[in-house]
Amino acid sequence: MFKIKCELTRKSRKQLVDNLMALAKQSKISGGKALVDFAKSPIMTESAEECPRDTWTLVDSRFVKKPVETKEGVYVDFGYGGPNNLTNPKTGKKASEYMIIVHEDLMGHTYKVGGPKFLENPVRRNQELLLSHIGNAIRATMMHARFK
């Protein structure tokens, strides 16, 4: 059996904890950037292609926000309506007022282009790729980390 003995001084323990905290913070930052990049493409790129676009209001209202850090981790808000909450010229309604109805197809409409689940489907299709993308970003952060 192979054994390793390691003793840490008070100073080296503090340095180890500081380095791990810095690495965790940097991993959150790189993970958040990876989430934003992934939300923009492929998710929102594919979603825009699948979004009904009679007037282009929904497509033009798409957004990806900056990452938000919480105690639990990082999240990125993206979708339709939001900060670019445009008004449909035909109905006079804001994109946020009807996007869920269109997305869930609650009215049973047919569309010349696109259809329901225009955001959900790209997210579902790309779930595994997303995990890999975030993992690669965090792995790169760890490989290039500089410690005190």
HUZI-V376770 format. One record per residue. SS is DSSP state (~ for helix, > for strand, _ for the rest). PHI is phi in whole degrees, -180 to 180 (NA if undefined). D_CENTER is the distance of its C-alpha to the mean C-alpha in Angstrom with 2 decimals. Layout:
ss->[SS,SS]
phi->[PHI,PHI]
d_center->[D_CENTER,D_CENTER]
//
This chain:
ss->[_,_,_,_,_,_,_,_,_,~,~,~,~,~,~,~,~,~,~,~,~,~,~,~,~,~,~,~,~,~,~,~,~,~,~,~,~,~,~,~,~,~,~,~,~,~,~,~,~,~,_,_,_,_,_,_,~,~,~,~,_,_,>,>,_,_,_,>,>,_,_,_,_,>,>,_,_,>,>,_,_,~,~,~,_,_,>,_,_,_,_,_,_,>,~,~,~,~,~,~,~,~,~,~,_,_,_,_,_,_,_,_,_,_,_,_,_,_,_,~,~,~,~,~,~,_,~,~,~,~,~,~,~,~,~,~,~,~,~,~,~,~,~,_,_,_,_,_]
phi->[NA,-98,-124,-124,-111,-139,-114,-112,-82,-59,-66,-70,-64,-62,-64,-63,-62,-60,-65,-66,-65,-65,-65,-63,-64,-64,-66,-63,-64,-69,-64,-65,-64,-63,-63,-62,-58,-69,-63,-68,-151,-96,-57,-71,-65,-66,-61,-62,-69,-95,-75,-56,-139,-62,-114,72,-62,-62,-57,-73,-95,-69,-153,-136,-90,-69,-64,-120,-91,-129,-61,-79,156,-130,-135,-129,-92,-148,158,-130,93,35,-64,-101,-74,-75,-98,-71,-67,-81,-103,78,-94,-72,-54,-65,-76,-125,-62,-68,-61,-68,-62,-90,53,-70,-100,70,-72,-112,-123,-66,-132,77,-178,-67,61,-68,-105,-61,-61,-62,-63,-62,-63,-107,-57,-66,-64,-61,-60,-65,-61,-66,-59,-65,-65,-70,-60,-62,-60,-67,-69,-103,-67,-113,-108,-72]
d_center->[44.95,43.08,42.69,41.16,42.34,40.32,41.36,39.22,40.85,39.59,38.42,36.67,34.91,33.60,32.51,30.74,28.89,28.02,26.71,24.57,23.15,22.42,20.77,18.55,17.60,16.99,14.87,12.58,12.54,12.02,9.30,7.42,8.51,7.58,3.80,4.92,7.46,6.19,4.61,8.05,9.94,10.62,8.71,9.94,12.93,14.06,13.45,15.62,18.24,18.46,18.48,22.10,23.38,26.86,26.49,23.05,22.16,19.08,17.80,18.60,16.88,13.30,10.94,7.73,8.59,9.01,7.78,10.24,12.33,14.34,17.09,15.16,12.25,9.07,6.47,4.43,6.52,6.84,9.95,13.63,16.29,14.88,16.23,17.54,19.38,22.04,25.32,26.41,29.78,31.34,30.60,30.08,27.08,23.76,20.77,19.43,22.87,22.79,19.30,19.29,22.82,21.96,18.86,21.01,24.13,26.20,28.90,29.39,29.17,29.35,27.59,28.94,25.52,22.41,22.32,20.69,17.44,16.04,12.40,12.97,14.74,12.29,9.70,12.84,14.20,11.47,10.89,13.30,12.24,8.68,10.74,13.11,10.93,9.73,13.37,14.82,13.23,14.56,17.74,18.37,18.12,20.65,22.88,23.19,23.57,26.81,28.62,31.46]
//
